[in-house]
Amino acid sequence: MKDFSPNHYERAFESWLIDNRIQYIAIDEHKRAAFGCLKVKSFDFLLYPGNQQIIIAEVKGRLFRGTSFAKLAGFECWVTTEDVDGLTKWQEVFGLGHAAVFVFVYRIENIDVDFDGRDVFHFDANRYVFFYVKLGEYSRF
């Protein structure tokens, strides 16, 4: 586990990776990389999902306060310009065979929620739902 991370969203996602037997490398965000005089924001995980592309993942934790997933309303999915720029740079560094994504980890606040058939992950007395968006798709909107 990513013991150096105080972020419960990252720990929940990492626990999900372990439970689903997805190989990964957790990145210590305190060890930021520098390219020349430019600092590049670190990503959170490198994922190795079987025979697919290696995934460069930036985890974004959010709180879901709604009561239904039916219309996918109430989900905050914003990232900063630094997040987009950093992930874009890492995508360029790693090159072909790698895909950059934002993983939105939502902690569910309400007790009674209609998950509309989506998988719910239980971790450390909380419930989480995961969504991802490819960097290229996010950047288009």
C-alpha positions as CSV (number, residue, x, y, z in Angstrom):
1,M,0.0,0.0,0.0
2,K,1.0,3.6,-0.5
3,D,1.8,4.1,3.1
4,F,3.3,7.6,2.5
5,S,-0.1,9.0,1.3
6,P,-2.4,10.5,3.8
7,N,-5.0,10.8,1.0
8,H,-7.8,8.3,1.7
9,Y,-9.0,8.5,-1.9
10,E,-5.7,7.3,-3.1
11,R,-5.6,4.6,-0.5
12,A,-9.1,3.4,-1.4
13,F,-8.2,3.3,-5.1
14,E,-5.0,1.4,-4.3
15,S,-7.0,-1.1,-2.2
16,W,-9.4,-1.6,-5.2
17,L,-6.4,-2.3,-7.4
18,I,-5.1,-4.9,-5.0
19,D,-8.5,-6.5,-4.7
20,N,-8.8,-6.7,-8.5
21,R,-5.3,-7.9,-8.9
22,I,-4.2,-5.1,-11.1
23,Q,-0.5,-4.6,-11.0
24,Y,0.7,-1.1,-10.3
25,I,3.4,1.2,-9.1
26,A,2.4,3.9,-6.6
27,I,4.3,7.2,-7.1
28,D,5.5,9.3,-4.1
29,E,4.1,12.7,-4.9
30,H,6.6,14.4,-2.6
31,K,9.4,13.4,-5.0
32,R,8.5,15.7,-7.9
33,A,10.4,15.4,-11.1
34,A,12.1,18.3,-12.7
35,F,12.8,18.7,-16.5
36,G,15.4,21.3,-16.7
37,C,14.1,24.2,-14.7
38,L,10.5,23.2,-15.1
39,K,8.8,21.3,-12.3
40,V,6.2,18.7,-13.5
41,K,3.4,17.7,-11.3
42,S,3.7,14.0,-10.4
43,F,1.0,11.5,-11.2
44,D,-0.2,8.9,-8.6
45,F,0.0,5.5,-10.2
46,L,1.3,3.5,-13.1
47,L,-1.2,0.7,-13.9
48,Y,-0.4,-2.5,-15.7
49,P,-3.9,-4.0,-16.6
50,G,-2.9,-7.2,-18.3
51,N,-2.5,-7.0,-22.1
52,Q,-3.7,-3.4,-22.3
53,Q,-1.7,-0.1,-22.5
54,I,0.1,1.0,-19.4
55,I,-1.9,3.6,-17.7
56,I,-0.6,6.8,-16.2
57,A,-3.2,7.7,-13.5
58,E,-3.9,10.9,-11.6
59,V,-6.4,10.3,-8.8
60,K,-8.8,13.0,-7.9
61,G,-10.9,12.6,-4.7
62,R,-14.4,14.0,-4.5
63,L,-17.3,13.8,-2.2
64,F,-20.7,12.7,-3.6
65,R,-23.6,14.2,-1.7
66,G,-26.4,13.1,-4.0
67,T,-28.9,10.3,-3.6
68,S,-28.9,8.8,-7.1
69,F,-26.5,8.0,-9.9
70,A,-29.3,7.6,-12.4
71,K,-28.7,10.9,-14.2
72,L,-25.0,11.2,-13.2
73,A,-25.7,14.6,-11.7
74,G,-23.9,16.0,-8.7
75,F,-20.4,14.7,-9.7
76,E,-17.6,17.2,-9.4
77,C,-15.1,16.4,-12.1
78,W,-12.8,19.4,-12.3
79,V,-9.1,19.4,-12.4
80,T,-6.5,22.2,-12.4
81,T,-4.5,23.4,-15.4
82,E,-1.4,22.1,-13.5
83,D,-3.1,18.7,-13.5
84,V,-3.7,18.7,-17.2
85,D,-0.3,20.1,-18.1
86,G,1.5,17.6,-15.8
87,L,-0.4,14.6,-17.1
88,T,0.2,15.8,-20.7
89,K,3.9,16.1,-20.1
90,W,4.0,12.6,-18.6
91,Q,2.1,11.2,-21.6
92,E,4.8,12.8,-23.8
93,V,7.6,11.4,-21.7
94,F,6.3,7.8,-21.6
95,G,5.1,7.9,-25.3
96,L,3.4,5.2,-27.2
97,G,2.0,2.3,-25.3
98,H,0.9,4.5,-22.4
99,A,-2.5,6.2,-21.8
100,A,-3.0,9.0,-19.3
101,V,-6.2,9.2,-17.3
102,F,-7.9,11.0,-14.5
103,V,-9.4,8.6,-12.0
104,F,-12.2,10.3,-10.1
105,V,-12.8,8.6,-6.7
106,Y,-16.1,9.6,-5.1
107,R,-16.7,8.9,-1.4
108,I,-20.4,8.5,-0.9
109,E,-21.7,10.7,1.9
110,N,-25.4,9.7,2.1
111,I,-26.5,6.4,3.6
112,D,-29.4,5.7,1.1
113,V,-28.1,6.1,-2.4
114,D,-29.4,4.5,-5.7
115,F,-26.2,3.4,-7.4
116,D,-28.0,2.6,-10.6
117,G,-26.2,-0.7,-11.0
118,R,-22.7,0.7,-10.5
119,D,-20.1,-1.1,-8.4
120,V,-19.5,0.3,-4.9
121,F,-16.2,-0.3,-3.2
122,H,-16.1,-0.5,0.6
123,F,-12.9,0.7,2.2
124,D,-12.1,1.9,5.8
125,A,-15.8,2.3,6.8
126,N,-16.5,4.3,3.7
127,R,-18.1,3.6,0.3
128,Y,-16.5,4.7,-3.0
129,V,-17.3,4.7,-6.7
130,F,-14.6,5.1,-9.4
131,F,-14.9,6.8,-12.8
132,Y,-12.1,7.5,-15.2
133,V,-11.6,10.0,-18.0
134,K,-8.9,9.7,-20.6
135,L,-6.7,12.8,-20.7
136,G,-7.5,13.5,-24.4
137,E,-11.2,13.3,-23.8
138,Y,-11.0,15.6,-20.7
139,S,-8.9,18.1,-22.6
140,R,-11.6,18.4,-25.4
141,F,-14.2,19.7,-23.0
